[in-house]
Amino acid sequence: MSVKFSKPLMDAKNFPSAQIKVQPVFTLSGTSFRQNALPLNNISSFSRARYALAAAALYLKNTNQQNTVLLPAYHCPALVEPFIYAGYNLVFYPQSADLSSDITLFSNLLTPQVSHVVVVRYFGFSQNADALLQVASLAGKAVIEDNAHSLTQFWQTCVNKPIAVSASVSSIAKTLGSVDGGLLYLPGFKAVNQLPDIATELKAFISGSRSIKCSALAMDDLRYFRGHMQTADCLRVSRWLMLHSNYEAVNAKRRENYNYLANKLQHSCAGKLVYPSLGKDDVPYVVPFLLYDIKWFAKLREQAVQVLRWEELAETEIPSGESLRQLLIQLPCHQGLSTAELDKIAEVLT
């Protein structure tokens, strides 16, 4: 299925190199030689979460009927492209300003033509994801839970094995700052992926990044998805970081940084917090912040603060997506930030 994505609003090349980044830098500091007791049954690892999502789409695909997936209208291309790669038809459901979805409207979109549904827990918060999961499951749909922003929630799914969830994906890199790493929980499935060679492993360990060569066989309409990486496993060092990180300390620091920045921004003239406070189980990936004016995005980037914004949305007739595309930004709050760096972010926006 051909999908047209909106073009980026700005080019990162027009701004200074970011000194304060959304994801932590790669480090083994804070890890332990003692391995965590993680629920690793039914888990497969990939180089990125998008390839875990594609594996789920391919495995859960029906062979005797059309496959149509219901996706959130607010997304990054990495959520959509795996389903294009897997040959699905796409339909979308809207999100409100707090990224929850209207249950009645959502239910009405669960037509007989829809075979699969993706529910996202945005930015480490659950919104009303649990209700959406239940409604979609009761309607007989195969439901994929996107926990790319919450490794902690992913492990909870692996432990609890909810009936409503057919599969769940997450990212090691987004939480722990590993060089790469995506995870898939999918009962009955086990990927046989290829580990990177030692040269790739060493280069990534030294540089803190894993270069991906473009393939001549890449699909023309996929900008971020590389089909030749579908069977690539994550780096050994990324797996080690997953197994040996102090999750309790990481989660506590992310919550502490979120609360610190949220307190600084509660009276900001630039915008408002999407979530003024944390729930007891929330582990934030970023601080979602809704701008009053798009000019503040450039102001932050000009101060060498990396700010993420999902600008490349699949074009739909859902009006709320365009507003979120321009005004909803993601501010850093990861465990590697200093108080001075958090203060700098707040200073630009107050």
N, C-alpha and C positions, 0 to 999 in steps of 0.2 A: 504494500500500500504506500503510495506516495504522500508524503506529509511536508508541508511548507512551514518552516520555522521563521519567526520574526528575526530581523537582523539585530546584532548588538547595538546598544545605544551609544557606547563609547569604546574607545580603543585604549587598552592598558599602556600602549607605547607612548601615549601622550602625557603620561604621568611619571613622576619619579619612581624609582624602584622601591617597592614596599619594604619598610624596615620593621613594621609591626604586622604580622601575618595572621590569617584566620586559623591556620592549623599549626600545631607545635612543630618545631624542627625535630629531625630524627636524632634521637639520643638513647643510649642504654642506661642513662642515669636513672636511679630509682627502681631499677629492676632487681630481681633476686634470682639466685640459682635454683631456688625451690620452685617447682612447677605448681601453678594454680590447678585446683580441682575443677576443671571446666567440663560442661556437658558436651562431649565431643561426638557422641553417637549421632548419626544422620547428618554430619557436618562435612561439607566439602569446601576447599579453599581455591581461590582464583586470584589473578593479578589485581583485579578491580571488582567492585561490587556490581558494576554494569554487566560483567560477564557471568557473575552469579545469577543475576536477574535473567539473562538470556538463557542460561542453563535451565532455570525453573520454567521459563516460557516454552522451551523446546520439550522438556520432559512432560509437562502437564498438557501439552497440545493434544486436542482431539483429532483422531484420524478419520472419523466418519461424519464430521460436520464442520461447518465454518467456525473459525475461531475469532471471536471479537472480544477485545479487552476494554473494560471501562477504567479509564485513568483519570487522576486529578488534573484539572485544567491548569493549576499552578504547579510547575515542575521545572526541572532542568532537562536538557536533551538526553542525558544519560539514563533517565527513567523511561523515555519513549523509544529511543533507538533500538534497544534490545528486542522490542516487540515488532518493530519494522523488520529487523534482521530475521526474526522467527516466523514472519509471514502472517501476522495478525491484522485484522481490521481494528481500527481505533475509534473509540468514542470517549467523550470527556464529561466529567461532572464538576460543578463549580465549588469554589471555596470562598468563605467570607473573609473579612479583614483579619480575624484571629485564626484563620486557616482551618476552622471547623467546617463541616458540610451539613446542610439541611437534610435531615433524615428522610423526610417525606419526598423531597425532590430526588434524593439519591435512590430511594426505593422505586420511584417511578421510572428510573432509568435502567433498572434491572430487568430489561425485557427478555423474552425468550432468545433473542438473537445474541445477547451478551453471554459469553461462556466463562469469562475470567474477569476478576476485579483486582486492582491494586489499591491498597490503603497505605498511606504514608504517615508516619509519625514525624512531623516536621520539627527539625532543629532540636530534637531531644525532648520534645513535649508531645503529649498524646492527643491533644485536642479531644475530639469525640471518636477517635479511631476504634476503640473497643466496640462501640455501638455499630459503627459501619461494618466492622468485621462480622458481627453477629447477624446483621440484616442480610449481608451478601451471602453468608454461608447458609442461612435458612432458606434463601432463594435458590439454593442448589448450585451456586457458582464456585469455581475454584478460586480461592482467595490468596493473594500474595501480599505479605506484610513487608513494607519497606522500612527497615530500621537502619538505613545507612548512616543516620545521624546519631544513633544510640546503640553502642555496642552492649551496654548494660541491659537495655530492653531486649536485645537480641538473645542474650544468654538466658533471660527470664523466659522467653518463648521456648527456647530449647529445653529448659527444665520443666515448664508447665505443660508443654505439648498440647496447646489448645486445639480443640476439634475444629474450630472455625478457621484455623490457619492451615492452608495447604503447604505453604512454603514461606520462608522468611529470609531476607538478605540483610547484610550489614557490611560496614567498612572498618577494617582495622586502622587504616591510615587516618581517618577523620577524627578518631578518638585518641589514638596513641601516638600519632605522628610518625608511624612507620613509613618506609619508602613506598610500599604498595600494600595490597592485601584486601580481598573481598571474601565474604563468607556466605555460604548458603546452607540453611536448614531445610532439608527436604526428605522426609521419611521414604525409604525405598530406593533412594538414588545415591550413588557414590561416583563422583567424578574421577576419571583417570587422567589427571592433568600432568603436563610435562614440567618438571622442575627446571629452573633456569640453570645454565651452565655456570661453572665456577667463575669464569671471567666476568660474566654479567653480574654475578653475586658480589664480587670484589669491587667492581666499578660502582655499583649502587651503594655499597657500604661506605666507600670513600667519599663519594659525591653527595650522598643523601638523596639521590633521585634515580629512577629507572627509566632510561630512554626507550621509547617504543618506535621501532622502524615502521614507516608507512608501507602498506602492502599494495602492490599493483592490482590486487584482487578486491580492494576495498569497494564497498558499494558507494555509488556516486552520491546518494542522498543521505549518507551517514557521515556526520562531521567528526564525531568523537568515538565512534565504535569501530574497532578494527577486528574483522572476522578472524584473522589469523591468530589473535590473542585469546580466542574463546577457550582453548584447551591449555592455556599457560597457567601454571601454578604461581602462587606468590613466592617471594624470596624466602629463603630459610630464616634470615634474620627477622623478617616481618612475623613469621610464625613464632619465632623465639620470643619476640616482644609481646605477642598476644598471650603466650603461655606463662610469661614470667613477670608481667607488669603488676604493679600494686594498684588494682582497680579502686580500692577504697580511697587511697590517697588522691588518685586522679580525679575521681568523682567529687570528692570533698573540695578540692582546689577549684574545679570548674564552677561548682555552686558558690563558693566564696567569691570568686572573681565576678560572677554574674551579679550577685547581690551588691557587690561594691559598685560596679558600673551602673546598675539599675538605680541605686540610690543617688548617684551623681546625675543621672539623666531624667529623674522624675519630673523636673521642672524645665526641661530643655525647650529652647525656642525653635529647635530644628525639627522636632517630631515627637513621637510618643512611643513608649514601649508597647509591644504587642502583648507581652506578658509581664505586668508590673511585679509579680512575685512568682516564686517557684513552688510547685507542688512538692510534697514530701518525697516523691519518687522521681522527680525530674532531674536529669543530668544534662545540662545544656551543651549543645554543640557550639552555638553562637548566641548572641543577643539579638533577636529579631527586633528591628526598629523601623517604624513607619514614618517616613519623612513627610513634612508639610510641603516641601518644595524640592525638586530634583537637584537644585544647585548645591545642596549639602553633600551630595555624593562626590562631586568634584572637589569640594573643599577638603574632605577627608583624604582623598587620593593625593591631592597636592601636598598634604602633610606626611606623605609616605606611609599612610595607614591603609592596609589592604582591606577593602570592603567588597563583599560579594553581593551580587544582585542577579537574579535569574531573568535575564533579558531575552533569551532565545526560547520563546514558548512556541509550541505547535499552534498554528493559527486556528482558532475556533470562533464560534459566535457568542462565546461567554464573555460578557463585558467586564466582569471583575478582574479577569486575568491581566488586562492592560494596565489597570491602576496598580496592581501589585508588582507588575513587571518594572514599573518606573520608580515606585516609591518605597517598596519593602527591601530593606538592606539587612545584611548580616554582619554584625560587629564581633570582633574577636573576644573570647573570654576563656581561652584554653589554659591549661595548667602551667604552661611555660611563660606566661606573661608576668611582668613585674608591676608593682603598684604605680611606678612612674609611667609605664606604658599605658596602663588603664587611665591614668590621669590625663595623658595626652589625648586619648580618644575623647574623653568627656569634655576636655577644654575646647576642642573644635566644635562641639555640638551644644555648648552652653554659652 
